[in-house]
Amino acid sequence: MSDAPRVRAHLFISGRVQGVFYRAATAEQARRRGLAGWVRNLFDGRVEAVFEGSRAGVEAMIEWCRQGPPHARVDEVQVEMGTPEGLASFEVRSSA
């Protein structure tokens, strides 16, 4: 891992984002970019995700989330930047 500063983004994604493999595709994309974090469905129909890693990697994931996988329809992505917590891997979490 490089010495570049890590950043953290906390996202809430709205639209048709459950039942369309959004979480699995997000995890695959995040791992490809070397990011740590997690993704989960929320009971209100949104998807919540956290990404930690390089600024370029995190920004690329935010942009990817605005489109999502082929069968998704993303209406809105809320992004909150924060302080990295030192997450080491990327996981798909159960619904919250």
mmCIF file of the C-alpha atoms, coordinates in Angstrom:
data_MODEL
# 
_entry.id   MODEL 
# 
loop_
_atom_site.group_PDB 
_atom_site.id 
_atom_site.type_symbol 
_atom_site.label_atom_id 
_atom_site.label_alt_id 
_atom_site.label_comp_id 
_atom_site.label_asym_id 
_atom_site.label_entity_id 
_atom_site.label_seq_id 
_atom_site.pdbx_PDB_ins_code 
_atom_site.Cartn_x 
_atom_site.Cartn_y 
_atom_site.Cartn_z 
_atom_site.occupancy 
_atom_site.B_iso_or_equiv 
_atom_site.pdbx_formal_charge 
_atom_site.auth_seq_id 
_atom_site.auth_comp_id 
_atom_site.auth_asym_id 
_atom_site.auth_atom_id 
_atom_site.pdbx_PDB_model_num 
ATOM 1  C CA . MET A 1 1  ? 0.000   0.000  0.000   1.00 0.00 ? 1  MET A CA 1 
ATOM 2  C CA . SER A 1 2  ? 1.274   3.473  -0.798  1.00 0.00 ? 2  SER A CA 1 
ATOM 3  C CA . ASP A 1 3  ? 1.872   6.294  1.647   1.00 0.00 ? 3  ASP A CA 1 
ATOM 4  C CA . ALA A 1 4  ? -0.838  8.401  -0.006  1.00 0.00 ? 4  ALA A CA 1 
ATOM 5  C CA . PRO A 1 5  ? -3.399  9.660  2.493   1.00 0.00 ? 5  PRO A CA 1 
ATOM 6  C CA . ARG A 1 6  ? -6.493  7.526  2.838   1.00 0.00 ? 6  ARG A CA 1 
ATOM 7  C CA . VAL A 1 7  ? -9.960  9.004  2.574   1.00 0.00 ? 7  VAL A CA 1 
ATOM 8  C CA . ARG A 1 8  ? -13.375 7.722  3.657   1.00 0.00 ? 8  ARG A CA 1 
ATOM 9  C CA . ALA A 1 9  ? -16.744 8.166  1.977   1.00 0.00 ? 9  ALA A CA 1 
ATOM 10 C CA . HIS A 1 10 ? -20.094 7.107  3.461   1.00 0.00 ? 10 HIS A CA 1 
ATOM 11 C CA . LEU A 1 11 ? -22.819 6.751  0.820   1.00 0.00 ? 11 LEU A CA 1 
ATOM 12 C CA . PHE A 1 12 ? -26.581 6.324  0.793   1.00 0.00 ? 12 PHE A CA 1 
ATOM 13 C CA . ILE A 1 13 ? -27.861 5.196  -2.608  1.00 0.00 ? 13 ILE A CA 1 
ATOM 14 C CA . SER A 1 14 ? -31.551 5.526  -3.544  1.00 0.00 ? 14 SER A CA 1 
ATOM 15 C CA . GLY A 1 15 ? -33.527 4.099  -6.464  1.00 0.00 ? 15 GLY A CA 1 
ATOM 16 C CA . ARG A 1 16 ? -34.009 0.539  -7.658  1.00 0.00 ? 16 ARG A CA 1 
ATOM 17 C CA . VAL A 1 17 ? -30.893 -0.698 -5.892  1.00 0.00 ? 17 VAL A CA 1 
ATOM 18 C CA . GLN A 1 18 ? -32.083 -3.812 -4.062  1.00 0.00 ? 18 GLN A CA 1 
ATOM 19 C CA . GLY A 1 19 ? -32.648 -7.134 -5.800  1.00 0.00 ? 19 GLY A CA 1 
ATOM 20 C CA . VAL A 1 20 ? -30.429 -6.122 -8.731  1.00 0.00 ? 20 VAL A CA 1 
ATOM 21 C CA . PHE A 1 21 ? -27.050 -7.398 -7.417  1.00 0.00 ? 21 PHE A CA 1 
ATOM 22 C CA . TYR A 1 22 ? -26.043 -3.882 -6.378  1.00 0.00 ? 22 TYR A CA 1 
ATOM 23 C CA . ARG A 1 23 ? -24.221 -5.042 -3.222  1.00 0.00 ? 23 ARG A CA 1 
ATOM 24 C CA . ALA A 1 24 ? -22.310 -7.836 -4.952  1.00 0.00 ? 24 ALA A CA 1 
ATOM 25 C CA . ALA A 1 25 ? -21.297 -5.606 -7.856  1.00 0.00 ? 25 ALA A CA 1 
ATOM 26 C CA . THR A 1 26 ? -20.251 -2.832 -5.452  1.00 0.00 ? 26 THR A CA 1 
ATOM 27 C CA . ALA A 1 27 ? -18.055 -5.231 -3.493  1.00 0.00 ? 27 ALA A CA 1 
ATOM 28 C CA . GLU A 1 28 ? -16.425 -6.486 -6.708  1.00 0.00 ? 28 GLU A CA 1 
ATOM 29 C CA . GLN A 1 29 ? -15.751 -2.937 -7.940  1.00 0.00 ? 29 GLN A CA 1 
ATOM 30 C CA . ALA A 1 30 ? -14.371 -1.809 -4.567  1.00 0.00 ? 30 ALA A CA 1 
ATOM 31 C CA . ARG A 1 31 ? -12.024 -4.803 -4.323  1.00 0.00 ? 31 ARG A CA 1 
ATOM 32 C CA . ARG A 1 32 ? -10.780 -4.157 -7.881  1.00 0.00 ? 32 ARG A CA 1 
ATOM 33 C CA . ARG A 1 33 ? -9.833  -0.646 -6.775  1.00 0.00 ? 33 ARG A CA 1 
ATOM 34 C CA . GLY A 1 34 ? -8.083  -1.894 -3.625  1.00 0.00 ? 34 GLY A CA 1 
ATOM 35 C CA . LEU A 1 35 ? -10.620 -0.265 -1.296  1.00 0.00 ? 35 LEU A CA 1 
ATOM 36 C CA . ALA A 1 36 ? -11.745 -1.353 2.152   1.00 0.00 ? 36 ALA A CA 1 
ATOM 37 C CA . GLY A 1 37 ? -15.210 -0.866 3.610   1.00 0.00 ? 37 GLY A CA 1 
ATOM 38 C CA . TRP A 1 38 ? -18.643 -2.434 3.423   1.00 0.00 ? 38 TRP A CA 1 
ATOM 39 C CA . VAL A 1 39 ? -22.035 -2.330 1.712   1.00 0.00 ? 39 VAL A CA 1 
ATOM 40 C CA . ARG A 1 40 ? -25.500 -3.308 2.971   1.00 0.00 ? 40 ARG A CA 1 
ATOM 41 C CA . ASN A 1 41 ? -29.197 -2.972 2.191   1.00 0.00 ? 41 ASN A CA 1 
ATOM 42 C CA . LEU A 1 42 ? -31.325 -0.721 4.377   1.00 0.00 ? 42 LEU A CA 1 
ATOM 43 C CA . PHE A 1 43 ? -34.909 -1.587 5.271   1.00 0.00 ? 43 PHE A CA 1 
ATOM 44 C CA . ASP A 1 44 ? -36.126 1.626  3.590   1.00 0.00 ? 44 ASP A CA 1 
ATOM 45 C CA . GLY A 1 45 ? -34.981 0.346  0.173   1.00 0.00 ? 45 GLY A CA 1 
ATOM 46 C CA . ARG A 1 46 ? -31.678 2.233  -0.011  1.00 0.00 ? 46 ARG A CA 1 
ATOM 47 C CA . VAL A 1 47 ? -28.161 0.804  -0.068  1.00 0.00 ? 47 VAL A CA 1 
ATOM 48 C CA . GLU A 1 48 ? -25.543 2.103  2.370   1.00 0.00 ? 48 GLU A CA 1 
ATOM 49 C CA . ALA A 1 49 ? -21.827 1.832  1.627   1.00 0.00 ? 49 ALA A CA 1 
ATOM 50 C CA . VAL A 1 50 ? -18.501 2.919  3.114   1.00 0.00 ? 50 VAL A CA 1 
ATOM 51 C CA . PHE A 1 51 ? -15.288 3.116  1.105   1.00 0.00 ? 51 PHE A CA 1 
ATOM 52 C CA . GLU A 1 52 ? -11.784 3.726  2.464   1.00 0.00 ? 52 GLU A CA 1 
ATOM 53 C CA . GLY A 1 53 ? -8.636  4.012  0.404   1.00 0.00 ? 53 GLY A CA 1 
ATOM 54 C CA . SER A 1 54 ? -6.906  6.313  -2.039  1.00 0.00 ? 54 SER A CA 1 
ATOM 55 C CA . ARG A 1 55 ? -8.719  9.494  -3.012  1.00 0.00 ? 55 ARG A CA 1 
ATOM 56 C CA . ALA A 1 56 ? -8.721  8.392  -6.669  1.00 0.00 ? 56 ALA A CA 1 
ATOM 57 C CA . GLY A 1 57 ? -10.131 4.968  -5.811  1.00 0.00 ? 57 GLY A CA 1 
ATOM 58 C CA . VAL A 1 58 ? -12.845 6.350  -3.545  1.00 0.00 ? 58 VAL A CA 1 
ATOM 59 C CA . GLU A 1 59 ? -13.832 9.023  -6.084  1.00 0.00 ? 59 GLU A CA 1 
ATOM 60 C CA . ALA A 1 60 ? -14.023 6.351  -8.803  1.00 0.00 ? 60 ALA A CA 1 
ATOM 61 C CA . MET A 1 61 ? -16.335 4.263  -6.588  1.00 0.00 ? 61 MET A CA 1 
ATOM 62 C CA . ILE A 1 62 ? -18.589 7.237  -5.904  1.00 0.00 ? 62 ILE A CA 1 
ATOM 63 C CA . GLU A 1 63 ? -18.932 7.762  -9.652  1.00 0.00 ? 63 GLU A CA 1 
ATOM 64 C CA . TRP A 1 64 ? -19.560 4.049  -10.222 1.00 0.00 ? 64 TRP A CA 1 
ATOM 65 C CA . CYS A 1 65 ? -22.292 4.080  -7.543  1.00 0.00 ? 65 CYS A CA 1 
ATOM 66 C CA . ARG A 1 66 ? -24.115 6.844  -9.433  1.00 0.00 ? 66 ARG A CA 1 
ATOM 67 C CA . GLN A 1 67 ? -24.690 4.290  -12.244 1.00 0.00 ? 67 GLN A CA 1 
ATOM 68 C CA . GLY A 1 68 ? -24.518 0.918  -10.461 1.00 0.00 ? 68 GLY A CA 1 
ATOM 69 C CA . PRO A 1 69 ? -24.826 -2.488 -12.119 1.00 0.00 ? 69 PRO A CA 1 
ATOM 70 C CA . PRO A 1 70 ? -26.838 -2.979 -15.333 1.00 0.00 ? 70 PRO A CA 1 
ATOM 71 C CA . HIS A 1 71 ? -30.294 -3.603 -13.802 1.00 0.00 ? 71 HIS A CA 1 
ATOM 72 C CA . ALA A 1 72 ? -30.095 -0.863 -11.171 1.00 0.00 ? 72 ALA A CA 1 
ATOM 73 C CA . ARG A 1 73 ? -31.730 2.539  -11.444 1.00 0.00 ? 73 ARG A CA 1 
ATOM 74 C CA . VAL A 1 74 ? -29.949 5.053  -9.246  1.00 0.00 ? 74 VAL A CA 1 
ATOM 75 C CA . ASP A 1 75 ? -31.997 8.135  -8.375  1.00 0.00 ? 75 ASP A CA 1 
ATOM 76 C CA . GLU A 1 76 ? -29.724 9.740  -5.788  1.00 0.00 ? 76 GLU A CA 1 
ATOM 77 C CA . VAL A 1 77 ? -26.356 9.235  -4.113  1.00 0.00 ? 77 VAL A CA 1 
ATOM 78 C CA . GLN A 1 78 ? -25.716 11.095 -0.850  1.00 0.00 ? 78 GLN A CA 1 
ATOM 79 C CA . VAL A 1 79 ? -22.019 11.300 0.028   1.00 0.00 ? 79 VAL A CA 1 
ATOM 80 C CA . GLU A 1 80 ? -20.546 12.176 3.410   1.00 0.00 ? 80 GLU A CA 1 
ATOM 81 C CA . MET A 1 81 ? -16.757 12.397 3.594   1.00 0.00 ? 81 MET A CA 1 
ATOM 82 C CA . GLY A 1 82 ? -15.153 11.452 6.903   1.00 0.00 ? 82 GLY A CA 1 
ATOM 83 C CA . THR A 1 83 ? -12.046 10.288 8.694   1.00 0.00 ? 83 THR A CA 1 
ATOM 84 C CA . PRO A 1 84 ? -10.834 6.782  7.745   1.00 0.00 ? 84 PRO A CA 1 
ATOM 85 C CA . GLU A 1 85 ? -11.227 4.182  10.491  1.00 0.00 ? 85 GLU A CA 1 
ATOM 86 C CA . GLY A 1 86 ? -8.514  1.861  9.175   1.00 0.00 ? 86 GLY A CA 1 
ATOM 87 C CA . LEU A 1 87 ? -10.746 -0.822 7.679   1.00 0.00 ? 87 LEU A CA 1 
ATOM 88 C CA . ALA A 1 88 ? -8.696  -3.645 6.159   1.00 0.00 ? 88 ALA A CA 1 
ATOM 89 C CA . SER A 1 89 ? -11.038 -5.411 3.727   1.00 0.00 ? 89 SER A CA 1 
ATOM 90 C CA . PHE A 1 90 ? -14.320 -5.008 1.885   1.00 0.00 ? 90 PHE A CA 1 
ATOM 91 C CA . GLU A 1 91 ? -17.409 -6.948 2.950   1.00 0.00 ? 91 GLU A CA 1 
ATOM 92 C CA . VAL A 1 92 ? -21.073 -7.319 2.135   1.00 0.00 ? 92 VAL A CA 1 
ATOM 93 C CA . ARG A 1 93 ? -23.013 -6.884 5.378   1.00 0.00 ? 93 ARG A CA 1 
ATOM 94 C CA . SER A 1 94 ? -26.489 -8.118 6.228   1.00 0.00 ? 94 SER A CA 1 
ATOM 95 C CA . SER A 1 95 ? -29.388 -5.708 6.055   1.00 0.00 ? 95 SER A CA 1 
ATOM 96 C CA . ALA A 1 96 ? -29.864 -3.020 8.680   1.00 0.00 ? 96 ALA A CA 1 
# 
